[in-house]
Amino acid sequence: MAVNVRNGSGIESIRGLAGLILWCGLLAAAPAAASFTFCNRTAQEIEAAFARHDRNQWLSMGWWRLPPQQCINVLSTPLTQRFYYYYARTTSRPMKIWGGKYQFCTDSKPFALPGDDRCEERHTIALGFAQIDIAERSQFVLDFRE
């Protein structure tokens, strides 16, 4: 049974108002859209790193641990570059590595490192990242597969 309430603009259903409030609440509670997401589509846990150009310098960051069949958002701002870079590896044998020819500094523990040069001088480890061309997309999901 709907209950009607009279207001200055006419009669409105409380049920309709309650539905609108519920809908607005769900919108407010919904997570923000992810911009760059890593998804582990393998049967093994992986750890992944991400690199990008930011404010006139390179920035590399990691390690995100991804259990099998899980995803994680690594960058939550809209994507503004055409190219992004990633490196990932399984945490157990048999080892699988996703990488490439683009060198970025990393560390053995979680890191966020500016610059992409003099890694040894800075007591960090240079690893070869792969490049991904996202074209003009503002969101991207990268699936790691076996």
C-alpha positions in Angstrom: 0.0 0.0 0.0 1.4 3.4 -1.0 1.1 6.3 1.3 0.7 9.7 -0.3 1.9 12.9 1.1 0.7 16.4 -0.1 3.4 19.0 -0.7 3.4 22.4 -2.4 3.8 20.8 -5.9 1.1 18.1 -5.6 0.8 14.6 -4.3 3.9 12.3 -4.2 4.3 8.7 -3.2 6.5 8.0 -0.2 7.3 4.8 -1.9 8.7 6.7 -4.9 10.6 9.0 -2.6 12.0 6.1 -0.6 13.1 4.5 -3.9 14.8 7.7 -5.0 16.6 8.0 -1.6 17.7 4.3 -1.8 18.9 4.8 -5.4 20.9 7.9 -4.5 22.4 6.1 -1.5 23.5 3.2 -3.7 25.2 5.7 -6.1 27.0 7.4 -3.2 28.2 4.0 -1.9 29.4 2.6 -5.2 33.2 2.6 -5.6 34.7 5.0 -8.0 35.6 3.6 -11.4 39.0 2.1 -11.5 41.4 3.6 -14.1 44.2 1.0 -14.3 43.5 -2.4 -12.9 45.7 -5.6 -12.8 43.8 -8.9 -12.8 45.5 -12.2 -12.1 43.9 -14.8 -14.4 46.4 -17.6 -13.4 46.4 -20.3 -10.8 49.4 -18.8 -8.9 49.8 -15.7 -6.8 51.7 -12.9 -8.6 53.3 -9.7 -7.5 53.2 -6.8 -9.9 54.7 -3.4 -10.4 53.5 -0.4 -12.5 55.3 2.6 -14.0 54.2 5.8 -15.7 55.2 9.3 -16.6 54.0 11.7 -14.0 54.7 15.5 -13.6 57.7 15.5 -15.9 59.3 12.5 -14.4 59.0 8.7 -14.4 57.5 7.0 -11.4 57.6 3.2 -10.7 55.7 1.6 -7.9 55.0 -1.9 -6.6 54.5 -4.6 -5.3 50.9 -5.5 -5.5 50.2 -9.1 -4.5 47.4 -10.7 -6.5 46.0 -14.0 -5.4 44.7 -16.2 -8.3 41.6 -14.9 -10.0 41.7 -11.5 -8.1 42.0 -7.9 -9.4 43.4 -4.8 -7.9 43.2 -1.1 -8.9 46.8 0.3 -9.2 45.9 3.8 -10.4 42.6 5.4 -9.6 42.9 8.7 -11.5 41.8 9.0 -15.2 44.4 7.8 -17.6 46.1 10.6 -19.5 49.1 8.9 -21.1 49.1 6.7 -24.1 51.7 4.3 -22.7 52.0 2.6 -19.3 54.4 0.0 -18.1 54.2 -3.1 -16.0 56.2 -6.0 -14.6 54.9 -9.0 -12.9 56.1 -12.4 -11.7 54.7 -15.5 -10.0 55.7 -15.9 -6.3 56.2 -19.6 -6.6 57.5 -22.2 -9.0 57.1 -22.7 -11.9 58.2 -19.0 -12.3 56.4 -16.9 -14.9 57.5 -13.3 -15.7 55.7 -10.6 -17.6 58.2 -8.0 -18.5 59.9 -6.2 -21.4 62.8 -3.9 -22.5 61.9 -0.7 -20.6 64.1 -0.4 -17.5 62.6 1.0 -14.3 63.9 1.0 -10.7 62.3 -1.4 -8.2 63.0 -2.6 -4.7 62.6 -5.9 -2.9 60.0 -4.4 -0.6 57.0 -2.1 -1.5 58.2 1.0 -3.3 57.3 4.2 -5.1 60.4 5.5 -6.8 60.8 8.7 -8.9 63.1 8.5 -11.9 64.2 5.6 -14.1 68.0 5.9 -14.0 70.9 5.3 -11.7 69.1 2.4 -10.0 72.2 0.8 -8.6 73.5 4.2 -7.2 70.1 4.5 -5.5 70.4 1.0 -4.1 67.4 -0.2 -6.1 67.0 -2.9 -8.8 66.5 -2.3 -12.5 63.9 -4.6 -14.0 62.6 -4.7 -17.6 59.0 -3.6 -17.8 56.6 -4.2 -20.7 54.9 -1.3 -22.4 51.1 -1.3 -22.9 49.5 1.1 -25.4 46.0 2.0 -24.1 45.3 4.4 -27.0 42.8 7.0 -25.8 41.0 5.0 -23.1 40.5 6.5 -19.7 40.2 3.1 -18.0 42.1 -0.1 -18.7 42.2 -3.7 -17.2 45.4 -5.7 -17.8 44.9 -9.5 -17.4 47.9 -11.6 -16.5 47.4 -15.1 -18.1 49.3 -18.3 -18.0 
